[in-house]
Amino acid sequence: MPESLNAERECLSLKTGRRASGDSAKEHTAIVIAGIAVIMVGAIAFSGGSTSKTVAKPVLPAGLAVIDPNQARIAEYASVWMSRHGSCG
């Protein structure tokens, strides 16, 4: 734009207290984003919330019961591992 037209626009906006059209795109973008955020928050608030569903724990077969570890069992696993993989060094 020519400088005289820019100066005329600035003078007009100072006299009227309003911005020239096309200068408020950033303001409109902020308003639109804020509106979308308000709608999303409202939708989440009124969606009913989460209701906990009780899920039955799976029953383990008798052969897969947890066995308490003890020092003898650990030594047995270590010896089997060493015989299959050799020493670490």
DSSP file (Angstrom, degrees, kcal/mol; ACC not computed):
  #  RESIDUE AA STRUCTURE BP1 BP2  ACC     N-H-->O    O-->H-N    N-H-->O    O-->H-N    TCO  KAPPA ALPHA  PHI   PSI    X-CA   Y-CA   Z-CA
    1    1 A M              0   0    0      0, 0.0     2,-0.0     0, 0.0     5,-0.0   0.000 360.0 360.0 360.0 145.8    0.0    0.0    0.0
    2    2 A P     >  -     0   0    0      0, 0.0     4,-1.8     0, 0.0     3,-0.4  -0.359 360.0-118.2 -65.6 152.6    1.2    3.5   -0.6
    3    3 A E  H  > S+     0   0    0      1,-0.2     4,-2.5     2,-0.2     5,-0.2   0.833 111.8  58.6 -64.5 -32.5    2.3    5.3    2.5
    4    4 A S  H  > S+     0   0    0      1,-0.2     4,-2.2     2,-0.2    -1,-0.2   0.876 105.9  49.7 -66.3 -34.7   -0.4    8.0    2.2
    5    5 A L  H  > S+     0   0    0     -3,-0.4     4,-2.3     2,-0.2    -1,-0.2   0.895 110.8  49.5 -70.2 -39.2   -3.1    5.3    2.4
    6    6 A N  H  X S+     0   0    0     -4,-1.8     4,-2.3     2,-0.2    -2,-0.2   0.916 111.9  48.5 -62.4 -43.0   -1.5    3.8    5.5
    7    7 A A  H  X S+     0   0    0     -4,-2.5     4,-2.3     1,-0.2    -2,-0.2   0.895 110.5  51.3 -65.0 -39.5   -1.3    7.1    7.1
    8    8 A E  H  X S+     0   0    0     -4,-2.2     4,-2.4     2,-0.2    -1,-0.2   0.897 109.9  49.8 -64.8 -39.8   -4.9    7.8    6.3
    9    9 A R  H  X S+     0   0    0     -4,-2.3     4,-2.6     2,-0.2    -2,-0.2   0.917 110.8  49.2 -63.7 -43.7   -6.0    4.5    7.8
   10   10 A E  H  X S+     0   0    0     -4,-2.3     4,-1.9     1,-0.2    -2,-0.2   0.912 111.8  48.8 -63.4 -41.4   -4.1    5.2   11.0
   11   11 A C  H  X S+     0   0    0     -4,-2.3     4,-2.0     1,-0.2    -1,-0.2   0.910 111.6  49.4 -64.5 -41.9   -5.6    8.6   11.3
   12   12 A L  H  X S+     0   0    0     -4,-2.4     4,-2.4     1,-0.2     6,-0.3   0.906 110.4  50.0 -64.6 -41.5   -9.1    7.2   10.7
   13   13 A S  H  X S+     0   0    0     -4,-2.6     4,-1.5     1,-0.2     5,-0.3   0.845 110.6  50.5 -68.0 -31.7   -8.6    4.5   13.3
   14   14 A L  H  < S+     0   0    0     -4,-1.9    -1,-0.2    -5,-0.2    -2,-0.2   0.881 112.7  46.6 -70.5 -37.9   -7.4    7.1   15.8
   15   15 A K  H  < S+     0   0    0     -4,-2.0    -2,-0.2     1,-0.2    -1,-0.2   0.918 121.1  35.0 -70.1 -43.9  -10.4    9.3   15.2
   16   16 A T  H  < S-     0   0    0     -4,-2.4    -2,-0.2     2,-0.2    -1,-0.2   0.696  98.4-130.4 -87.0 -19.7  -13.1    6.6   15.3
   17   17 A G  S  < S+     0   0    0     -4,-1.5     2,-0.3     1,-0.3    -3,-0.1   0.544  74.2 106.5  80.1   5.5  -11.4    4.4   18.0
   18   18 A R  S    S-     0   0    0     -6,-0.3    -1,-0.3    -5,-0.3    -2,-0.2  -0.865  71.5-116.6-116.4 152.1  -11.9    1.4   15.9
   19   19 A R        -     0   0    0     -2,-0.3     3,-0.1    -3,-0.1     2,-0.1  -0.490  36.9-100.4 -80.8 155.6   -9.3   -0.6   13.9
   20   20 A A    >   -     0   0    0     -2,-0.2     3,-1.7     1,-0.1     4,-0.2  -0.404  50.8 -87.4 -71.1 153.5   -9.5   -0.8   10.2
   21   21 A S  T 3  S+     0   0    0      1,-0.2    -1,-0.1     2,-0.1    -3,-0.0  -0.334 114.6  36.1 -64.4 144.7  -10.9   -4.0    8.8
   22   22 A G  T 3  S+     0   0    0     -3,-0.1     3,-0.4    -2,-0.0    -1,-0.2   0.243  94.6  88.8  96.5 -12.6   -8.4   -6.7    8.3
   23   23 A D  S <  S+     0   0    0     -3,-1.7     3,-0.3     1,-0.2     4,-0.2   0.531  76.8  63.8 -92.0  -6.7   -6.4   -5.8   11.4
   24   24 A S     >  +     0   0    0     -4,-0.2     4,-2.4     1,-0.2     5,-0.2   0.148  62.4 109.9-107.0  21.0   -8.4   -8.0   13.8
   25   25 A A  H  > S+     0   0    0     -3,-0.4     4,-2.3     1,-0.2    -1,-0.2   0.895  81.2  50.2 -62.6 -39.9   -7.6  -11.4   12.4
   26   26 A K  H  > S+     0   0    0     -3,-0.3     4,-2.1     1,-0.2    -1,-0.2   0.897 110.5  50.0 -65.5 -39.2   -5.5  -12.3   15.4
   27   27 A E  H  > S+     0   0    0      2,-0.2     4,-2.0     1,-0.2    -2,-0.2   0.913 111.1  48.5 -65.5 -42.5   -8.3  -11.2   17.8
   28   28 A H  H  X S+     0   0    0     -4,-2.4     4,-2.5     1,-0.2    -2,-0.2   0.893 109.5  53.1 -65.7 -39.1  -10.8  -13.3   15.9
   29   29 A T  H  X S+     0   0    0     -4,-2.3     4,-2.5     1,-0.2     5,-0.2   0.921 109.1  49.1 -61.3 -43.9   -8.5  -16.4   15.9
   30   30 A A  H  X S+     0   0    0     -4,-2.1     4,-2.3     1,-0.2    -1,-0.2   0.892 111.5  49.4 -63.2 -39.8   -8.2  -16.1   19.7
   31   31 A I  H  X S+     0   0    0     -4,-2.0     4,-2.3     2,-0.2    -2,-0.2   0.909 111.3  49.0 -66.8 -41.7  -11.9  -15.8   20.1
   32   32 A V  H  X S+     0   0    0     -4,-2.5     4,-2.4     2,-0.2    -2,-0.2   0.927 112.6  47.3 -64.0 -45.0  -12.6  -18.9   17.9
   33   33 A I  H  X S+     0   0    0     -4,-2.5     4,-2.3     1,-0.2    -2,-0.2   0.905 112.2  50.0 -64.0 -41.3  -10.0  -21.0   19.8
   34   34 A A  H  X S+     0   0    0     -4,-2.3     4,-2.2    -5,-0.2    -1,-0.2   0.895 110.2  51.2 -64.0 -38.9  -11.4  -19.9   23.2
   35   35 A G  H  X S+     0   0    0     -4,-2.3     4,-2.3     2,-0.2    -2,-0.2   0.911 109.6  49.0 -63.6 -42.9  -14.9  -20.8   22.0
   36   36 A I  H  X S+     0   0    0     -4,-2.4     4,-2.5     1,-0.2    -2,-0.2   0.908 110.6  51.5 -62.7 -41.2  -13.8  -24.2   20.9
   37   37 A A  H  X S+     0   0    0     -4,-2.3     4,-2.5     2,-0.2    -2,-0.2   0.907 109.5  49.5 -62.3 -41.9  -12.1  -24.8   24.2
   38   38 A V  H  X S+     0   0    0     -4,-2.2     4,-2.4     1,-0.2    -1,-0.2   0.912 111.1  49.6 -64.2 -42.1  -15.2  -23.8   26.1
   39   39 A I  H  X S+     0   0    0     -4,-2.3     4,-2.4     2,-0.2    -2,-0.2   0.916 111.5  48.9 -62.7 -42.7  -17.3  -26.2   24.0
   40   40 A M  H  X S+     0   0    0     -4,-2.5     4,-2.4     2,-0.2    -2,-0.2   0.919 111.5  48.7 -64.0 -43.7  -14.8  -29.0   24.6
   41   41 A V  H  X S+     0   0    0     -4,-2.5     4,-2.5     1,-0.2    -1,-0.2   0.911 112.4  49.3 -63.1 -41.5  -14.8  -28.4   28.4
   42   42 A G  H  X S+     0   0    0     -4,-2.4     4,-2.2     2,-0.2    -2,-0.2   0.904 110.2  50.4 -63.2 -41.4  -18.6  -28.3   28.4
   43   43 A A  H  < S+     0   0    0     -4,-2.4     4,-0.4     1,-0.2    -2,-0.2   0.900 113.0  46.0 -64.3 -40.5  -18.8  -31.6   26.4
   44   44 A I  H >< S+     0   0    0     -4,-2.4     3,-0.7     1,-0.2     5,-0.4   0.904 112.7  50.7 -68.1 -40.6  -16.4  -33.3   28.8
   45   45 A A  H 3< S+     0   0    0     -4,-2.5     3,-0.5     1,-0.2    -2,-0.2   0.880 117.5  38.2 -65.8 -38.4  -18.2  -32.0   31.9
   46   46 A F  T 3< S+     0   0    0     -4,-2.2    -1,-0.2     1,-0.2    -2,-0.2   0.340  88.1  95.8 -96.6   7.7  -21.6  -33.1   30.7
   47   47 A S  S <  S-     0   0    0     -3,-0.7    -1,-0.2    -4,-0.4    -2,-0.1   0.552 102.2-103.8 -78.6  -5.1  -20.6  -36.4   29.2
   48   48 A G        -     0   0    0     -3,-0.5    -2,-0.1    -4,-0.2    -3,-0.1   0.264  47.3-112.8 107.8 -12.1  -21.5  -38.3   32.3
   49   49 A G        -     0   0    0     -5,-0.4     2,-0.5     2,-0.0    -4,-0.0  -0.028  48.5 -54.2  73.3 176.5  -18.1  -39.0   33.8
   50   50 A S        -     0   0    0      2,-0.0     2,-0.5     0, 0.0    -2,-0.1  -0.779  43.6-158.1 -96.7 132.4  -16.4  -42.4   34.2
   51   51 A T        -     0   0    0     -2,-0.5     2,-0.3     0, 0.0    -2,-0.0  -0.931  25.4-121.0-105.9 129.4  -18.2  -45.2   35.9
   52   52 A S        -     0   0    0     -2,-0.5     2,-0.5     1,-0.0    -2,-0.0  -0.512  21.4-150.4 -74.7 130.7  -15.8  -47.8   37.2
   53   53 A K        -     0   0    0     -2,-0.3     2,-0.6     2,-0.0    -1,-0.0  -0.875  13.9-131.2-100.6 127.8  -16.5  -51.2   35.8
   54   54 A T        -     0   0    0     -2,-0.5     2,-0.5     1,-0.0    -2,-0.0  -0.684  23.2-163.4 -82.3 123.8  -15.6  -54.1   38.0
   55   55 A V        -     0   0    0     -2,-0.6     2,-0.2     3,-0.0    -2,-0.0  -0.917  19.3-122.3-109.9 129.4  -13.6  -56.7   36.1
   56   56 A A        -     0   0    0     -2,-0.5     3,-0.0     1,-0.1    -2,-0.0  -0.464  29.3-115.4 -69.7 138.5  -13.2  -60.1   37.5
   57   57 A K        -     0   0    0     -2,-0.2    -1,-0.1     1,-0.1     2,-0.1  -0.533  36.1-105.4 -72.6 138.5   -9.7  -61.2   38.1
   58   58 A P        -     0   0    0      0, 0.0     2,-0.5     0, 0.0    -1,-0.1  -0.394  31.5-123.4 -66.4 140.6   -8.6  -64.1   35.9
   59   59 A V        -     0   0    0     -2,-0.1    -3,-0.0    -3,-0.0     0, 0.0  -0.732  22.9-133.2 -87.4 126.7   -8.4  -67.4   37.7
   60   60 A L        -     0   0    0     -2,-0.5     5,-0.1     1,-0.1    -1,-0.0  -0.566  23.2-111.2 -78.3 139.6   -5.0  -69.0   37.4
   61   61 A P    >   -     0   0    0      0, 0.0     3,-1.6     0, 0.0    -1,-0.1  -0.302  32.5-107.7 -62.6 157.3   -4.9  -72.7   36.5
   62   62 A A  G >  S+     0   0    0      1,-0.3     3,-0.9     2,-0.2    -2,-0.1   0.816 117.3  56.8 -60.2 -32.2   -3.6  -74.9   39.3
   63   63 A G  G 3  S+     0   0    0      1,-0.2    -1,-0.3     0, 0.0    -3,-0.0   0.651 101.8  56.7 -75.2 -14.8   -0.3  -75.6   37.6
   64   64 A L  G <  S+     0   0    0     -3,-1.6    -1,-0.2     2,-0.0    -2,-0.2   0.051  74.1 139.7-106.2  25.2    0.6  -71.9   37.3
   65   65 A A    <   -     0   0    0     -3,-0.9     2,-0.3     1,-0.1    -3,-0.0  -0.327  61.9 -99.0 -67.8 151.6    0.4  -71.0   41.0
   66   66 A V        -     0   0    0      1,-0.0     2,-0.5    -2,-0.0    -1,-0.1  -0.539  35.6-152.4 -74.4 133.5    3.0  -68.7   42.4
   67   67 A I        -     0   0    0     -2,-0.3    -1,-0.0    -3,-0.1    -3,-0.0  -0.922  18.8-118.1-110.5 130.6    5.8  -70.5   44.2
   68   68 A D        -     0   0    0     -2,-0.5     2,-0.2     1,-0.1     0, 0.0  -0.450  30.9-125.4 -65.5 132.7    7.7  -68.7   47.0
   69   69 A P        +     0   0    0      0, 0.0     2,-0.3     0, 0.0    -1,-0.1  -0.529  33.2 175.6 -76.7 146.5   11.3  -68.3   46.2
   70   70 A N     >  -     0   0    0     -2,-0.2     4,-2.2     1,-0.0     5,-0.2  -0.915  45.7 -97.1-141.3 171.4   13.9  -69.6   48.6
   71   71 A Q  H  > S+     0   0    0     -2,-0.3     4,-2.2     1,-0.2     5,-0.2   0.850 120.9  52.7 -62.1 -36.9   17.7  -69.8   48.6
   72   72 A A  H  > S+     0   0    0      2,-0.2     4,-2.1     1,-0.2    -1,-0.2   0.914 110.2  48.0 -66.2 -42.2   17.7  -73.5   47.4
   73   73 A R  H  > S+     0   0    0      2,-0.2     4,-2.4     1,-0.2    -2,-0.2   0.893 111.3  50.9 -66.3 -39.1   15.4  -72.7   44.4
   74   74 A I  H  X S+     0   0    0     -4,-2.2     4,-2.5     1,-0.2    -2,-0.2   0.918 110.1  49.4 -63.5 -43.3   17.6  -69.7   43.5
   75   75 A A  H  X S+     0   0    0     -4,-2.2     4,-2.3     2,-0.2    -1,-0.2   0.883 109.6  52.5 -63.0 -38.0   20.7  -71.8   43.6
   76   76 A E  H  X S+     0   0    0     -4,-2.1     4,-2.2     2,-0.2    -2,-0.2   0.936 110.9  46.2 -63.4 -46.7   19.0  -74.4   41.4
   77   77 A Y  H  X S+     0   0    0     -4,-2.4     4,-2.6     1,-0.2    -2,-0.2   0.908 112.3  51.8 -61.9 -41.4   18.0  -71.8   38.8
   78   78 A A  H  X S+     0   0    0     -4,-2.5     4,-2.6     1,-0.2    -1,-0.2   0.906 110.0  48.0 -62.8 -42.4   21.6  -70.4   38.8
   79   79 A S  H  X S+     0   0    0     -4,-2.3     4,-2.1     2,-0.2    -1,-0.2   0.891 112.5  48.6 -68.2 -38.1   23.2  -73.8   38.3
   80   80 A V  H  X S+     0   0    0     -4,-2.2     4,-1.5     2,-0.2    -2,-0.2   0.919 112.8  48.5 -66.1 -42.2   20.8  -74.6   35.4
   81   81 A W  H  X S+     0   0    0     -4,-2.6     4,-2.7     1,-0.2     5,-0.3   0.924 111.3  49.7 -63.2 -44.0   21.5  -71.2   33.8
   82   82 A M  H  X S+     0   0    0     -4,-2.6     4,-2.2     1,-0.2    -1,-0.2   0.876 109.0  52.3 -63.2 -37.8   25.3  -71.6   34.2
   83   83 A S  H  < S+     0   0    0     -4,-2.1    -1,-0.2     1,-0.2    -2,-0.2   0.816 116.6  39.9 -69.9 -28.0   25.1  -75.1   32.6
   84   84 A R  H  < S+     0   0    0     -4,-1.5    -2,-0.2    -3,-0.2    -1,-0.2   0.835 130.3  24.7 -86.1 -34.9   23.2  -73.7   29.6
   85   85 A H  H  < S-     0   0    0     -4,-2.7    -3,-0.2     1,-0.2    -2,-0.2   0.548  97.1-134.7-111.8  -9.7   25.1  -70.4   29.1
   86   86 A G     <  -     0   0    0     -4,-2.2    -1,-0.2    -5,-0.3    -2,-0.1  -0.215  47.8 -33.5  79.3-176.1   28.5  -70.9   30.6
   87   87 A S        -     0   0    0      1,-0.1     0, 0.0    -4,-0.1     0, 0.0  -0.337  50.9-125.8 -78.2 161.4   30.3  -68.5   32.9
   88   88 A C              0   0    0      1,-0.2    -1,-0.1    -2,-0.1    -2,-0.0   0.706 360.0 360.0 -79.1 -21.0   29.9  -64.8   32.6
   89   89 A G              0   0    0      0, 0.0    -1,-0.2     0, 0.0    -3,-0.0   0.442 360.0 360.0 -93.4 360.0   33.7  -64.1   32.4
